[in-house]
Amino acid sequence: MAKDLDNALNMDGIFSGIATGWKALNGFTDSGLEQLSRYSLDSGVLAPKYSDEDACRVLRISESTALLMFLTVFRLNGMTDKAEVIEAWLGDKLSPS
């Protein structure tokens, strides 16, 4: 679906890049074993135990996903100048360093 969106909106792989982080987002929301393991402390107490890396990853993915939604709305409504600004910013953030 991400590839289809990239092609339909000429997004140059931006949606596909977000799709690679989807598994991390699922780990924070699903009620499966992965999520339960995040709430089981070594003492047996149930409490959140997210690493700083996990929290940062979710924040980065959430930020980029929100901007993608703005970008999509701008593109679909012909606001290309606004879309180009977001695209440039996302390109800098999502490109490998």
MIDREN-425855 format. One record per atom (N, C-alpha, C): residue in one letter; atom name; x, y, z. Coordinates in steps of 0.2 Angstrom, whole numbers, plus 2048, in hexadecimal, padded with zeros to 3 digits. Last residue first. Example, Ala and Ser with C-alpha at 12.3 -4.5 7.8 and 13.67 -1.06 7.14 Angstrom:
2
 resn name  px  py  pz
    s    N 840 7F5 823
    s   CA 844 7FB 824
    s    C 840 800 827
    a    N 842 7E4 827
    a   CA 83E 7EA 827
    a    C 842 7F0 827
% end
This chain:
97
 resn name  px  py  pz
    s    N 86E 82D 824
    s   CA 874 832 825
    s    C 87A 82F 824
    p    N 861 82B 818
    p   CA 866 828 81C
    p    C 86C 82D 81E
    s    N 853 836 81A
    s   CA 858 834 816
    s    C 85E 831 81A
    l    N 849 83C 822
    l   CA 849 834 820
    l    C 84E 832 81C
    k    N 84C 849 822
    k   CA 84C 845 829
    k    C 84C 83E 827
    d    N 84D 84E 815
    d   CA 853 84E 819
    d    C 852 84A 81F
    g    N 840 84A 811
    g   CA 845 848 80E
    g    C 84C 848 812
    l    N 838 853 81A
    l   CA 838 84C 81B
    l    C 83E 848 817
    w    N 83C 85F 814
    w   CA 83D 85E 81B
    w    C 83D 856 81C
    a    N 837 85D 807
    a   CA 83E 85F 808
    a    C 840 85D 80F
    e    N 829 85B 80A
    e   CA 82D 856 806
    e    C 834 857 808
    i    N 825 868 80F
    i   CA 825 862 813
    i    C 829 85C 810
    v    N 827 870 803
    v   CA 82B 871 80A
    v    C 82B 86B 80E
    e    N 81E 86A 7FA
    e   CA 826 869 7F9
    e    C 82A 86B 7FF
    a    N 812 86D 800
    a   CA 814 866 800
    a    C 81C 865 7FF
    k    N 812 87A 7FE
    k   CA 812 878 805
    k    C 814 871 805
    d    N 811 87B 7F0
    d   CA 816 87E 7F4
    d    C 817 87C 7FB
    t    N 805 873 7ED
    t   CA 80C 871 7EB
    t    C 812 874 7EF
    m    N 7F7 871 7F0
    m   CA 7FC 876 7F3
    m    C 803 873 7F3
    g    N 7EE 868 7EA
    g   CA 7F1 86D 7E6
    g    C 7F6 872 7E9
    n    N 7E8 85F 7F3
    n   CA 7E5 865 7F2
    n    C 7E8 86B 7EE
    l    N 7F1 855 7F3
    l   CA 7EA 853 7F0
    l    C 7E6 85A 7EF
    r    N 7FC 85B 7FA
    r   CA 7FC 859 7F3
    r    C 7F6 858 7EF
    f    N 7F6 85D 806
    f   CA 7F9 863 802
    f    C 7F9 861 7FB
    v    N 7F4 850 80A
    v   CA 7EE 855 80A
    v    C 7F0 85B 805
    t    N 801 84B 80B
    t   CA 7FC 848 806
    t    C 7F6 84D 805
    l    N 807 853 814
    l   CA 809 853 80E
    l    C 804 851 809
    f    N 800 84F 820
    f   CA 7FF 856 81D
    f    C 801 857 816
    m    N 804 842 820
    m   CA 7FD 843 81F
    m    C 7FC 84B 81D
    l    N 812 844 822
    l   CA 80F 841 81C
    l    C 808 842 81B
    l    N 811 849 82F
    l   CA 813 84E 82A
    l    C 811 84B 823
    a    N 80E 83D 836
    a   CA 809 843 836
    a    C 80B 848 831
    t    N 819 836 833
    t   CA 813 833 831
    t    C 80E 839 831
    s    N 823 83C 83A
    s   CA 824 83C 833
    s    C 81D 83A 830
    e    N 81F 83B 847
    e   CA 820 842 844
    e    C 820 841 83D
    s    N 81F 82D 849
    s   CA 819 831 849
    s    C 819 838 846
    i    N 82C 82A 847
    i   CA 828 827 842
    i    C 821 82B 843
    r    N 832 831 852
    r   CA 834 833 84B
    r    C 82F 830 846
    l    N 82B 82B 85D
    l   CA 82A 832 85C
    l    C 82C 834 855
    v    N 830 81D 85B
    v   CA 828 81F 85B
    v    C 827 826 859
    r    N 83D 81F 85E
    r   CA 83B 81D 858
    r    C 834 81E 856
    c    N 83D 824 86B
    c   CA 83F 828 866
    c    C 83D 826 85F
    a    N 838 818 872
    a   CA 834 81E 872
    a    C 836 823 86D
    d    N 843 80F 86F
    d   CA 83C 80E 86C
    d    C 838 814 86C
    e    N 84D 816 876
    e   CA 84E 815 86E
    e    C 847 813 86B
    d    N 84A 815 883
    d   CA 84A 81B 880
    d    C 84A 81B 878
    s    N 83E 807 885
    s   CA 845 80A 884
    s    C 844 811 881
    y    N 830 804 88F
    y   CA 833 806 889
    y    C 83A 809 889
    k    N 828 7FD 899
    k   CA 830 7FD 899
    k    C 832 7FF 892
    p    N 81A 7FF 8A4
    p   CA 81D 800 89D
    p    C 825 800 89E
    a    N 816 7F1 8AE
    a   CA 817 7F8 8AD
    a    C 81B 7F9 8A7
    l    N 813 7E4 8B9
    l   CA 811 7E6 8B2
    l    C 812 7EE 8B2
    v    N 820 7DB 8C1
    v   CA 81B 7E1 8C1
    v    C 819 7E3 8BA
    g    N 82A 7D3 8C0
    g   CA 824 7D0 8BF
    g    C 81E 7D5 8BF
    s    N 837 7D8 8C0
    s   CA 834 7D6 8C7
    s    C 82D 7D3 8C6
    d    N 839 7DB 8B3
    d   CA 83C 7D5 8B5
    d    C 839 7D3 8BC
    l    N 829 7E0 8AC
    l   CA 82F 7E2 8AF
    l    C 832 7DB 8B2
    s    N 81F 7E1 89F
    s   CA 821 7DC 8A4
    s    C 828 7DD 8A6
    y    N 81C 7E8 894
    y   CA 819 7EA 89A
    y    C 81B 7E5 8A0
    r    N 822 7E3 889
    r   CA 824 7EA 88A
    r    C 821 7EC 891
    s    N 81B 7D7 888
    s   CA 822 7D7 88A
    s    C 825 7DE 88C
    l    N 80F 7DC 882
    l   CA 810 7D9 889
    l    C 817 7D9 88C
    q    N 814 7DE 875
    q   CA 812 7E4 879
    q    C 812 7E2 881
    e    N 817 7D1 871
    e   CA 81C 7D7 871
    e    C 81A 7DC 875
    l    N 80B 7CA 872
    l   CA 810 7C9 876
    l    C 816 7CE 877
    g    N 7FE 7D7 86E
    g   CA 801 7D0 86E
    g    C 807 7D0 873
    s    N 7F7 7E3 86C
    s   CA 7F7 7DF 873
    s    C 7FA 7D8 873
    d    N 7FF 7F0 864
    d   CA 7FC 7EA 864
    d    C 7FC 7E7 86B
    t    N 807 7FC 866
    t   CA 800 7FC 866
    t    C 7FC 7F5 867
    f    N 815 7FB 865
    f   CA 812 7FF 86A
    f    C 80A 7FF 86B
    g    N 816 7F3 85A
    g   CA 819 7F1 860
    g    C 816 7F5 866
    n    N 812 7FB 84F
    n   CA 80E 7F6 852
    n    C 810 7F3 858
    l    N 81D 803 84E
    l   CA 817 806 850
    l    C 812 801 853
    a    N 826 7FA 849
    a   CA 828 7FD 84F
    a    C 821 800 852
    k    N 820 7F7 83D
    k   CA 821 7F2 842
    k    C 822 7F5 849
    w    N 822 803 835
    w   CA 81B 801 838
    w    C 81C 7FC 83D
    g    N 82D 807 82F
    g   CA 82D 808 837
    g    C 826 806 83A
    t    N 82B 806 822
    t   CA 830 801 825
    t    C 830 802 82D
    a    N 822 80F 81F
    a   CA 820 808 820
    a    C 825 804 823
    i    N 82A 81A 81C
    i   CA 826 81A 823
    i    C 824 813 824
    g    N 82F 817 810
    g   CA 833 818 815
    g    C 830 817 81C
    s    N 823 817 808
    s   CA 826 811 809
    s    C 82B 811 80F
    f    N 820 825 808
    f   CA 81C 820 80C
    f    C 81F 819 80D
    i    N 82B 829 800
    i   CA 82B 82B 807
    i    C 826 827 80B
    g    N 82E 826 7F3
    g   CA 82F 821 7F8
    g    C 82E 823 7FF
    d    N 829 831 7EB
    d   CA 830 82F 7EB
    d    C 832 82A 7F1
    m    N 81C 834 7EA
    m   CA 81F 836 7F0
    m    C 826 834 7F0
    n    N 811 835 7E0
    n   CA 817 837 7DF
    n    C 81C 839 7E5
    l    N 805 830 7E4
    l   CA 806 836 7E6
    l    C 80D 839 7E4
    a    N 806 823 7DF
    a   CA 800 827 7DD
    a    C 801 82E 7DF
    n    N 812 81E 7E4
    n   CA 811 81F 7DD
    n    C 80B 823 7DB
    d    N 80F 81E 7F2
    d   CA 815 822 7F0
    d    C 814 823 7E8
    l    N 804 816 7F3
    l   CA 803 81D 7F4
    l    C 809 821 7F2
    d    N 80A 80A 7EF
    d   CA 805 80C 7EB
    d    C 804 814 7EC
    k    N 813 808 7FA
    k   CA 816 809 7F3
    k    C 810 80C 7EE
    a    N 80A 806 804
    a   CA 80E 80C 804
    a    C 811 80D 7FD
    m    N 804 7FA 800
    m   CA 800 800 800
    m    C 804 806 800
% end
